[in-house]
Each structure stands twice: as C-alpha cells, then as structure tokens.
Amino acid sequence: MEKNICIVGILVDERAHRAPEVQQVLTRHGSRILSRSGIPDPGRRRGIITLTMEADESERRTLERDLQQIEGVVVKSVALGPALM
C-alpha cells in the first residue's frame, strides 16, 4: 500500500486521567509517527495532541480506531499525499 503523509488531531477529555492509555496507543504506533506536539496545560481538563505520520490508509485507520476506543478521546485525520521515498 502507498504511504501518505498524514496529520492526526487528538482531543483528550479528562487529560490527566486518560494520558497513560493514549500514550500506550501512541507508543504501539510510534514507528509511523514522524512528529508529535501537544498543549500541556495541567490547569485544563482537555488536551490536544497533533501527530504527523507516514502511514498507509490501513495503518492510519488502525491508529484512529485504537484511540477512539478510549472513552473521551476524539480523533480526526487527513492524508495529505504520497510520501516521497
């Protein structure tokens, strides 16, 4: 399958409580993650993580599905185009 550059946005409600589960999923998919940034504000109950990935459609959907199985997590992604190899 063709690999694409993808942007994945993750909104985590009750961030402090759900962070360990989210981190486990991201670690499992870590080989496809090129960059990660987040808004670490301990005073807020929600957190935002953005990922840049190089993944085929199946890999991206698997990551989304794994994250969406965590209560309070919303995931949206977009594939930008073929990765240059």
GIFEN-V356062 format. One record per residue. N is the residue number from 0. RES is the residue in one small letter. PHI is phi in radians with two decimals (NA if undefined). PSI is psi in whole degrees, -180 to 180 (999 if undefined). D_CENTER is the distance of its C-alpha to the mean C-alpha in Angstrom with 1 decimal. Layout:
{{N RES PHI PSI D_CENTER} {N RES PHI PSI D_CENTER}}
//
This chain:
{{0 m NA 149 20.2} {1 e -1.32 133 19.4} {2 k -1.54 140 16.3} {3 n -2.10 158 14.8} {4 i -1.49 127 13.0} {5 c -2.19 146 10.0} {6 i -1.95 129 8.3} {7 v -2.13 125 5.1} {8 g -1.83 132 6.1} {9 i -2.20 123 5.5} {10 l -1.89 123 9.1} {11 v -2.03 113 10.5} {12 d -1.43 148 14.2} {13 e 0.92 52 16.5} {14 r -0.86 -48 14.1} {15 a -1.06 -35 16.7} {16 h -1.37 -37 17.1} {17 r -1.68 -10 13.7} {18 a -0.95 -43 12.2} {19 p -1.06 -41 13.6} {20 e -1.16 -43 12.1} {21 v -1.09 -44 8.5} {22 q -1.07 -39 9.5} {23 q -1.04 -44 11.2} {24 v -1.13 -45 8.5} {25 l -1.11 -36 6.6} {26 t -1.14 -41 10.3} {27 r -1.06 -33 11.1} {28 h -1.78 11 8.9} {29 g -1.02 -29 9.8} {30 s -1.18 -17 12.4} {31 r -1.77 -9 10.5} {32 i -1.53 121 8.4} {33 l -1.54 -38 11.1} {34 s -2.65 158 10.2} {35 r -2.54 136 8.3} {36 s -2.44 154 10.0} {37 g -2.59 168 10.5} {38 i -1.90 98 13.6} {39 p -1.56 84 15.3} {40 d -2.00 99 18.1} {41 p -1.04 -23 19.7} {42 g -1.35 -11 22.0} {43 r -1.80 152 19.5} {44 r -1.51 -16 18.3} {45 r -2.02 151 14.9} {46 g -2.30 155 12.2} {47 i -2.14 132 9.8} {48 i -2.16 136 6.9} {49 t -2.10 137 6.4} {50 l -2.09 145 5.4} {51 t -1.96 126 8.3} {52 m -2.22 157 8.6} {53 e -2.04 107 11.9} {54 a -2.69 154 11.9} {55 d -1.46 173 14.2} {56 e -1.02 -41 13.8} {57 s -1.11 -43 14.1} {58 e -1.13 -42 11.4} {59 r -1.11 -45 8.9} {60 r -1.14 -36 10.4} {61 t -1.12 -44 10.5} {62 l -1.04 -48 6.8} {63 e -1.00 -48 6.9} {64 r -1.07 -45 10.2} {65 d -1.07 -41 9.5} {66 l -1.24 -40 7.3} {67 q -1.21 -15 9.9} {68 q -1.31 -12 12.6} {69 i -1.54 122 12.2} {70 e -1.02 136 14.6} {71 g 1.49 8 13.8} {72 v -1.96 130 10.1} {73 v -2.05 135 9.7} {74 v -2.26 134 7.0} {75 k -2.34 141 8.5} {76 s -2.50 162 8.3} {77 v -2.53 136 11.3} {78 a -1.62 127 12.9} {79 l -1.58 -24 15.2} {80 g 2.66 175 17.6} {81 p -1.07 140 18.8} {82 a -1.33 142 18.0} {83 l -1.43 129 21.3} {84 m -1.90 999 22.5}}
//
